[in-house]
Amino acid sequence: MEKIILESHGKINLSLDVLYKREDGYHELNTIMQEIELKDTIILREINKGIEIQCNNKELPLDETNLVFKAWEKIVDKVGENRGIHITLDKQIPIAAGLGGGSSNAAAVLKGLNELWDLKLSQEELMDIGVEIGADVPFCIMGGTAHARGIGEKLTKLKPFSGKMLLLANPGIFVSTEKVYNNLDLNCGENINIEEIISFMEKGNLLKLGQNMANTMEKTVINKHPIIDEIKKDMLKHGALGSLMSGSGPTVFGLFDQEEKLHKCKEELEKKIPLVIATKTK
């Protein structure tokens, strides 16, 4: 096999609780991760040696800082020989948006190279490699719906939550994940009841889910970027059952149960937000 075409889906956090800072410097998380239909497309082609990366988005670095580069490095290290690859990235997931685009790309490349080169690595082995690249990579390898603990790598697969209507709004601002973590107030009250939120999902109670979704990081980001709160309020005003910032932002999503309301909300947000995308949970 000389070429393979891959789908690389984004993700949202249906709720996200940052529990405490660990001794290793990372933060302990309790979160619900959900794959979405919004996707990038990746083409892998074999070349003699080394790596070449081509992308339709000029803002994306194509050097060793790109997570697909790191994915190739990890696999090459695993097989013990410099096998070459040309990677074409068609980016539709916004960059640095809290939607896991880079992690998803790395996960797709790990899975793709495993197939292309017939390495016969198990999903668990790929996830072990993935966590060395980024905390969200193991989930992106597994996909679907999951309860995540640790730094996001301890995953429990949940009942599928597919086909739910979402509206994504990205205000086009840069949010530093590192600065958000550094400015979190982790002594401000009770933890988010993730188990209760999972029960609403599994019972199909979208109204209760929408009312109870929460993200510890939101307050810190809103303090610096009030546009996040404005988008949330606009989504609720136009019929979202709930609205939440995904990950460390800046993308905000709204959960809808009526297509007409979603499209009306999309029209209104497009008047002031540079990127608004209708999609669904996968």
GUTIDREN-283679 format. One record per residue: residue in three letters; x, y, z of N, C-alpha, C, O in turn. Coordinates in steps of 0.1 Angstrom, whole numbers, plus 5000, padded with zeros to 4 digits. Example, Ala and Ser with C-alpha at 12.3 -4.5 7.8 and 13.67 -1.06 7.14 Angstrom:
BEGIN
Ala513249435078512349555078513249675078514249675085;Ser512849785071513749895071512950005079513450115080;
//
This chain:
BEGIN
Met500949885000500050005000500950125000501850135008;Glu500650224991501550344990500850464994501450574996;Lys499450464996498750584999497450555007496850445005;Ile497150645016495950615025495350755028496050855030;Ile493950755027493250885030492550865044491850765046;Leu492650965053492150945066491251065070491351175065;Glu490251035078489351145084489951175098490251075106;Ser489951295102490551345114489451435121489451555118;His488651385130487551455136487951535148488851505156;Gly487251655150487451735162486751675174486051575173;Lys486851745185486251705197485751825205486251935203;Ile484751805214484451905224484451845237484451725239;Asn484551925248484351885261482951915266482652035267;Leu482151815268480751845272480651885287479651945291;Ser481751865294481951925307483451905310484051805306;Leu484051995318485451985321485752045335485452155337;Asp486251955343486551995357488051985359488651875357;Val488752085363490152085367490252065382489852155389;Leu490751955387490651925401491751985409491452045419;Tyr492951965405494152015412495352005404495451935393;Lys496452075408497752065401498551955407498651945419;Arg499051865399499751745403501151775406501651885402;Glu501851685413503251705416504151705403505251765403;Asp503651645393504451645380504251775372504851785361;Gly503451865377503251995370502051995362501552105358;Tyr501451875358500251875351499051895360499151895372;His497851905354496651915362495751795361495651735350;Glu495151755372494251635372492951685367492351775372;Leu492351615357491151655350490051545352490351425355;Asn488851595352487651505351486751565341486151675343;Thr486651495329485951555318485251455309485551335310;Ile484251505302483551425292483951475278483751585275;Met484551385270485051415257484151355246483751245247;Gln483851435236482951395226483451425212483751545209;Glu483551325204483951345190482851405182481651385185;Ile483251495173482251565165482451545150483551495146;Glu481451575142481551545128482451635120483051595110;Leu482751755125483651845119485051775118485551725128;Lys485651775106486851695104487851765094487451845086;Asp489051725096490151745086490251625078489851515082;Thr490851635066491251515058492751505056493451605054;Ile493251395058494751375057495051265047494451155047;Ile495951295039496451195029497951155032498751245033;Leu498151025034499550985036500050915023499450825018;Arg501250955019501850885007503350855011504050935017;Glu503650735008505050685011506050755002505850774990;Ile507150805008508350855000509550775006509450695015;Asn510750805000511950725003512350735018512550635025;Lys512450865022512850885036512451025041512051105032;Gly512451045054512151175059510651205059509751115057;Ile510251325061508851365062508651495055509451595056;Glu507551505047507151625040505751655045504851565044;Ile505451775049504051815053503551925044504252035043;Gln502351915039501752015031500352045037499651955040;Cys499952175037498752215044498052325037498752415032;Asn496752325036495952435030495852555039495552665034;Asn496252545052496152655061497552705064498352635070;Lys497852825059499252885060499652915074500852945076;Glu498652925083499052955097499552835105500152855116;Leu499452725099499852605106501352575104501852565093;Pro502152565115503652535113503752395108503052305112;Leu504752375099504952245093506252185097506752085091;Asp506852235108508152175113507852075124506752025126;Glu508952055132508851955143507851995154507551905163;Thr507352115154506352155164504952105161504052105169;Asn504752065148503452015144503251875150504251795149;Leu502151845155501951715161501951595152502251485156;Val501651625139501751505129503251475127503551355125;Phe504051575128505551545127505951455139506651365137;Lys505451495151505851415163505251275162505951185166;Ala504051265156503451125154504351045145504650925149;Trp504851095134505751025125507050985132507550875131;Glu507551085140508851055147508650935157509550855158;Lys507550935164507350835174507150695167507750595172;Ile506450695156506350565149507650515143508050405144;Val508450605137509750575131510650525142511350425140;Asp510550585154511350535165510950395170511750315174;Lys509650375169509050245173509550135163509950025167;Val509550165150509950055140511450055138511949955133;Gly512150155143513550155142514250175129515350135127;Glu513450235120514050275107513350395102512250425104;Asn514150475094513650605089512750575076513350575065;Arg511550555078510550535067509950665063509450735072;Gly509950695051509550835046508050845044507350745040;Ile507550965046506050995044505851135040506451225045;His504951145031504451285027503051295032502151205030;Ile502751405040501451425046500751545041501351655041;Thr499651525035498751645031497651665040496851575043;Leu497551785046496551815056495551915050495952025046;Asp494351875049493251965045492552005058491651925063;Lys492852125063492352165076490952235075490852335068;Gln490052185082488752245083488452285098487652365101;Ile489052205107488952235122489852365124491052355121;Pro489352465131490152585134491352545143491252455151;Ile492452615141493652595148493652655162493052765164;Ala494152585172494252645186492852695191492752805195;Ala491852605189490452645191489852575203488652595206;Gly490452475209489852395220489052285214488252225221;Leu489352255201488552145194489452025191489051935184;Gly490652025196491551905195491951875181492351765178;Gly492051975172492451955158493851895157494051795149;Gly494751945163496151895163496351755168496951675162;Ser495651735179495651605186495051495177495451385175;Ser493851535170493151445161494051415149494051305145;Asn494751515144495651495132496751395136497051305128;Ala497351415148498351315153497851175154498451085150;Ala496651165160495951035162495750965148495950845147;Ala495251045138494950985125496250945119496250835112;Val497351015120498650975114499150855121499650765114;Leu499050845134499450715141498750595136499250495133;Lys497350615135496550495130496850475115496850355111;Gly497050575107497350565093498650495090498750405081;Leu499650535097500950475095500950325100501650245094;Asn500250295110500150165115499550075104499949955102;Glu498550125097497850055086498750045074498949945067;Leu499250165070500150175058501350085058501650025048;Trp501950085070503150005071502949865077503949795080;Asp501649835079501349695084502049665097502749565098;Leu502049765107502849745119502149655130502749605139;Lys500849635128500049555137500049595152499949515161;Leu500149725154500049785167498649785172497749825164;Ser498349745184496949745189496549895192497349985193;Gln495249915194494750045198495450095211495750205212;Glu495550005220496150035233497650075231498050175237;Glu498350005223499750045220499850185213500650265216;Leu498850215204498850345197498450455207499050565207;Met497550425217497250525227498350555236498550665241;Asp499150445239500350465248501350555241502050645247;Ile501550545228502450625220501850775220502550865221;Gly500450775218499850905216499950995228500051115226;Val499850945240499951025252501251095253501351205260;Glu502351045247503651105247503651225238504551315239;Ile502651235229502551345220501651455225501951575224;Gly500551415231499651515237498551445245498151325242;Ala497951515255497051445264495751405257495051315261;Asp495351485247494051445240494251345229493251295224;Val495451305226495651215215495051075217494451015208;Pro495251015229494550885232493050885229492550795223;Phe492350995234490950995231490651005216489750945211;Cys491451085209491251095194491550965187490950945176;Ile492350885193492550745187491250665189490850585181;Met490750675201489550585205488350645199487550565194;Gly488150775200486950845194485650815202485650755213;Gly484550865196483250835203482950935214483151055213;Thr482550875225482250945237482950885249482950765250;Ala483650965257484450905268484450995280484451115280;His484550925292484850995305486350985306486950875306;Ala487051105308488451105309488951155322488351255328;Arg489951095328490551135340492051145338492551135327;Gly492851175349494251195347494451325340493851425343;Ile495451325330495551445322494751435310494851515300;Gly493851335310492951315298493151175292492451145282;Glu494151105297494550975291493850855297493950745291;Lys493250875309492550755315491150765310490350835315;Leu490850675301489550685294488650575297489050455297;Thr487350605299486250505300485250535289484650645289;Lys485050435280484150455269482750465274482350385283;Leu481950565269480550585273479650545262480050525251;Lys478350535266477250505256477350615245477550735248;Pro477250575232477350675222476350785223475250765228;Phe476850905220476051025221476051095207476351215206;Ser475751025197475951065183474651135178473551115183;Gly474851225168473751285161473151405167472051445163;Lys473751455178473151575185473651695178474851715174;Met472751795176473051915168473852015177473552045188;Leu474952065170475852155177476052275168476052265156;Leu476252395174476752515167478052555174478052575186;Leu479052565166480352615171480652755167480352795155;Ala481152835176481452975173482853005178483152995190;Asn483653045169485053075172485353225170485253275158;Pro485553305180485753445179487053495173487253615171;Gly487953405170489153435163490253505172491053585167;Ile490153475185491153525194492053415199491753295198;Phe493253455203494253355208494153335223494153435230;Val493953215228493953185242495053095245495152985240;Ser495953135254497153055258496652945269496252985280;Thr496652825265496252715275497052715287496552705298;Glu498352735285499252745297498952855307498852835319;Lys498652975301498253085310496953065317496753105328;Val495952995310494652965316494852875328494352905339;Tyr495652775326495952685337496652755349496252735361;Asn497552845346498352915356497453015364497753045375;Asn496353055358495553155364494253095370493353175375;Leu494052965370492852905376492852915391493852905398;Asp491652945396491352945410490752815413489552795411;Leu491552715419491052585421490452565435490152455439;Asn490252675442489752665456488452745457488152805467;Cys487752755446486552845445485252785448484252845448;Gly485252655451483952595454483852445451484852375450;Glu482652395449482452255447482952205433482952285423;Asn483252085432483552025419482352005410481251995416;Ile482551995397481451965388480951825389481851735391;Asn479651795390479151655391479151595377478151585371;Ile480351545374480451475360479651355359479051335348;Glu479551275370478751155369477251185366476551115359;Glu476751295373475351325370475151375356474151335349;Ile476051445350475951495337476051375327475251365317;Ile476851275330476851155322475551085322475051025312;Ser474851075334473551015335472551085326471651025321;Phe472551215326471651295317471851255302470951245295;Met473151245299473451205285472951065282472351045271;Glu473150975291472750835288471250815288470750715282;Lys470550905295469050895295468550975284467350975281;Gly469351045276468951125265468251255269467451315262;Asn468451305282467851425287468751545283469551595291;Leu468451595271469351705266469051835273470051915275;Leu467851855278467551975285468351985298469052085301;Lys468351875306469151875318470651875316471351945323;Leu471051815305472451815301472851965298473852015303;Gly472052025290472352165287472452255299473252355299;Gln471552235308471452325320472652295330472952385338;Asn473252185329474252145339475652135333476652125341;Met475852145320477252145315478052255321477552365323;Ala479352225324480152325331481652305327482052195323;Asn482452415328483852415324484552505334484352625334;Thr485452445343486252515352487052635346487252735353;Met487452615334488352715327487552835323488252945320;Glu486252825321485552935315485753075322485953175315;Lys485553075335485653205342486953275340486953395337;Thr488053205340489353265338489453325324489953435322;Val488953255314489053295300488053415298488453515291;Ile486853405304485853515302486353645308486153755303;Asn487153635320487653755326488553835316488553965317;Lys489253765308490153835298489453855285489753955278;His488553765281487853775268486353765270485753655269;Pro485653875274484253875276483353825264482253795266;Ile483953835252483253785240482753645242481753605236;Ile483453565250483053425252481753415259480853345255;Asp481553505269480253505276479153565267478053525268;Glu479553655259478553715250478053615240476853605237;Ile478953525235478553425226477553325233476553285227;Lys477953285245477153195253475653245254474753175253;Lys475653375258474353435260473553445248472253425248;Asp474153475236473553475223472953345220471853335215;Met473753235222473253105219472053065227471053005222;Leu472053095240470953065249469753145245468553095245;Lys469953265241468853355237468153305224466953325223;His468953235216468353195203468053045203467952975193;Gly467852985215467352855216468252735219467752625219;Ala469552765222470352655226469952605240469552675249;Leu469952475242469652405255470752435265470452435277;Gly471952455260473052485268474152535260474252505248;Ser475152605265476252655258477452655267477352695279;Leu478652625261479852605269481052625261481052605249;Met482052685267483352685260484052545260483952475270;Ser484652505249485252375248486752385252487452475247;Gly487152295261488552295265488952425271488252485279;Ser490152475267490652605271490252715262490752835263;Gly489252685253488752785244489652815232490652745230;Pro489252915224488153005226486852965220485853035221;Thr486752845213485552805207484452775217484652715227;Val483252835214482052805223481052725214480952745202;Phe480452625221479452545214478152555220477952585232;Gly477052545212475652535217475052405213475352355203;Leu474352345223473652225221472152255217471452325225;Phe471652205206470352235201469552105199470051995197;Asp468152125200467352015197466352045186465551965182;Gln466452165180465652215169466552275158467252375161;Glu466452215146467352265135467052415132467952485128;Glu465752445132465352585128466052685138466552795133;Lys466052655151466652745160468152755158468752865160;Leu468752645156470252635153470552725141471552805142;His469852715130470152795119469852945121470653035115;Lys468852975128468553115132469753175140470153285138;Cys470153095150471253135159472553155150473253255152;Lys472753065141473953075132473953205124474953275123;Glu472753245119472653365111472953485120473653575115;Glu472453485132472653605141474153615145474753725145;Leu474753495148476153505153477153545142478153605144;Glu476753505129477653535118477753685115478653725108;Lys476853755121476953905120478153965127478554075124;Lys478553895138479653945146480853855149481853895155;Ile480653725146481653625149482253575136481553535127;Pro483653575134484253535121484053395117483953365105;Leu483853295126483653155122482553095130482753075142;Val481553055123480352985130480052855121479852865109;Ile480052745128479952615121478852535127478852515139;Ala477952485119476952385123477552245121478052215110;Thr477452165132477852025131477051935140476051985145;Lys477551815142476851725151477851635159479051635155;Thr477351575170478251485177478351355168477451325161;Lys479451295169479751175161479551045169479750935164;
//
